[in-house]
């Protein structure tokens, strides 16, 4: 697998010969990279975003209460949905991340949830392959949009 400075490592891939979506674990790291660019180190959602969302009749999530949803990755994926304007009534406020990248994050998060809750479920090889491709394209998309260098140079 190609070098990625720890962002999408072997843990993000899924062995094709023994399909399992349990390997998609780096969604947390991807989200951290996104929030570093979109909201900065302090993870502060600008007040004018809430004003804009209120005007668009998309109040966000009650759990946000005007602050970043720390540690709740599902709510962070929802926040990214609102920031990218992936909701019909909400204009985009994201600085760098596109709607397409949001879709990849959402898919990756879904695969990660599935991998954590298999309970004996057999995963078809096609599903495992789809998870690998989502992860790879997400890394490529973040490299382009966040101006990251995953080349290892």
C-alpha positions as CSV (number, residue, x, y, z in Angstrom):
1,X,0.0,0.0,0.0
2,X,1.2,3.5,-0.7
3,X,2.8,5.8,1.9
4,X,0.4,8.1,3.7
5,X,2.1,9.4,6.8
6,X,-0.3,7.4,9.0
7,X,-3.5,8.7,7.6
8,X,-4.7,5.8,5.5
9,X,-2.5,3.0,6.5
10,X,-2.9,-0.8,6.4
11,X,-5.6,-0.4,9.1
12,X,-7.7,1.5,6.6
13,X,-7.5,-1.4,4.1
14,X,-9.5,-4.6,4.2
15,X,-7.9,-7.9,3.3
16,X,-9.5,-9.0,0.1
17,X,-8.9,-12.7,0.8
18,X,-10.6,-12.5,4.1
19,X,-13.2,-9.7,3.6
20,X,-14.0,-7.7,6.7
21,X,-15.0,-4.1,7.1
22,X,-13.4,-4.1,10.6
23,X,-10.3,-2.5,9.1
24,X,-11.9,0.8,8.3
25,X,-10.8,2.7,11.4
26,X,-9.1,5.8,10.3
27,X,-12.3,7.8,9.8
28,X,-11.4,9.5,13.1
29,X,-8.1,10.7,11.7
30,X,-9.7,11.9,8.5
31,X,-12.2,13.9,10.4
32,X,-9.4,15.4,12.6
33,X,-7.7,16.6,9.4
34,X,-10.9,18.1,8.1
35,X,-11.6,20.0,11.4
36,X,-8.1,21.3,11.5
37,X,-8.7,23.1,8.2
38,X,-12.4,23.9,8.5
39,X,-12.6,25.0,12.2
40,X,-9.0,25.3,13.4
41,X,-7.3,23.7,16.4
42,X,-9.9,25.1,18.8
43,X,-12.8,23.5,16.9
44,X,-15.0,26.6,17.3
45,X,-18.0,26.7,15.0
46,X,-18.4,30.4,14.0
47,X,-21.5,32.1,15.4
48,X,-22.5,33.4,11.9
49,X,-22.7,29.7,10.7
50,X,-25.5,29.1,13.3
51,X,-27.2,32.3,12.2
52,X,-27.1,31.2,8.5
53,X,-28.3,27.7,9.5
54,X,-31.2,29.2,11.5
55,X,-32.2,31.3,8.4
56,X,-32.1,28.2,6.2
57,X,-34.3,26.4,8.8
58,X,-31.7,23.8,9.5
59,X,-31.0,24.2,13.2
60,X,-28.3,21.6,13.2
61,X,-28.3,19.1,16.0
62,X,-29.5,20.0,19.5
63,X,-26.4,18.3,20.9
64,X,-24.2,20.9,19.3
65,X,-25.6,23.7,21.6
66,X,-23.4,26.2,19.7
67,X,-20.2,24.1,20.2
68,X,-18.3,21.4,18.4
69,X,-19.5,17.8,19.0
70,X,-16.4,16.5,20.7
71,X,-15.9,12.7,20.6
72,X,-19.2,12.0,18.9
73,X,-18.1,11.1,15.3
74,X,-21.7,10.6,14.0
75,X,-22.6,14.1,14.9
76,X,-19.3,15.3,13.4
77,X,-20.3,13.6,10.1
78,X,-23.7,15.4,10.4
79,X,-21.8,18.7,11.0
80,X,-19.8,18.1,7.9
81,X,-23.0,17.5,6.0
82,X,-24.3,20.9,7.0
83,X,-21.0,22.7,6.4
84,X,-20.7,21.3,2.9
85,X,-24.2,22.3,2.0
86,X,-25.2,18.7,1.4
87,X,-28.6,19.4,2.9
88,X,-31.0,20.8,0.4
89,X,-31.8,23.9,2.4
90,X,-28.4,24.8,3.8
91,X,-25.8,26.8,1.8
92,X,-22.2,25.6,2.0
93,X,-19.9,27.2,4.6
94,X,-17.0,24.8,4.3
95,X,-13.7,26.4,3.4
96,X,-12.1,23.4,1.6
97,X,-14.2,20.2,1.9
98,X,-16.6,19.5,-1.0
99,X,-20.0,17.7,-1.0
100,X,-18.3,14.7,-2.7
101,X,-15.8,14.4,0.1
102,X,-18.6,14.6,2.6
103,X,-20.2,11.7,0.8
104,X,-17.0,9.7,1.1
105,X,-16.7,10.5,4.8
106,X,-20.3,9.5,5.4
107,X,-19.7,6.2,3.5
108,X,-16.5,5.5,5.4
109,X,-18.2,6.2,8.7
110,X,-21.0,3.8,7.8
111,X,-18.4,1.1,6.9
112,X,-16.6,1.8,10.2
113,X,-19.8,1.4,12.1
114,X,-20.6,-1.8,10.3
115,X,-17.1,-3.1,11.1
116,X,-17.7,-2.5,14.8
117,X,-21.0,-4.2,14.9
118,X,-20.7,-7.3,12.7
119,X,-21.9,-9.8,15.4
120,X,-21.0,-12.8,13.2
121,X,-22.3,-11.3,9.9
122,X,-20.4,-12.4,6.8
123,X,-19.4,-9.5,4.6
124,X,-19.4,-10.1,0.9
125,X,-16.1,-9.5,-0.9
126,X,-17.8,-6.7,-3.0
127,X,-18.7,-4.8,0.1
128,X,-15.1,-5.1,1.4
129,X,-13.7,-3.9,-1.9
130,X,-16.1,-1.0,-1.9
131,X,-14.9,0.0,1.6
132,X,-11.3,-0.1,0.4
133,X,-12.0,2.1,-2.6
134,X,-14.0,4.6,-0.5
135,X,-11.0,4.8,1.9
136,X,-8.5,5.3,-0.9
137,X,-10.6,7.9,-2.7
138,X,-11.2,9.7,0.6
139,X,-7.5,10.0,1.2
140,X,-7.0,11.3,-2.4
141,X,-9.8,13.7,-2.1
142,X,-8.5,15.1,1.2
143,X,-5.0,15.4,-0.3
144,X,-6.4,17.6,-3.1
145,X,-8.9,19.7,-1.0
146,X,-6.8,20.1,2.1
147,X,-3.6,20.5,0.3
148,X,-2.0,17.6,2.1
149,X,1.1,15.6,1.0
150,X,0.6,11.9,1.4
151,X,3.5,11.0,-0.9
152,X,5.9,10.4,2.0
153,X,8.4,12.9,0.6
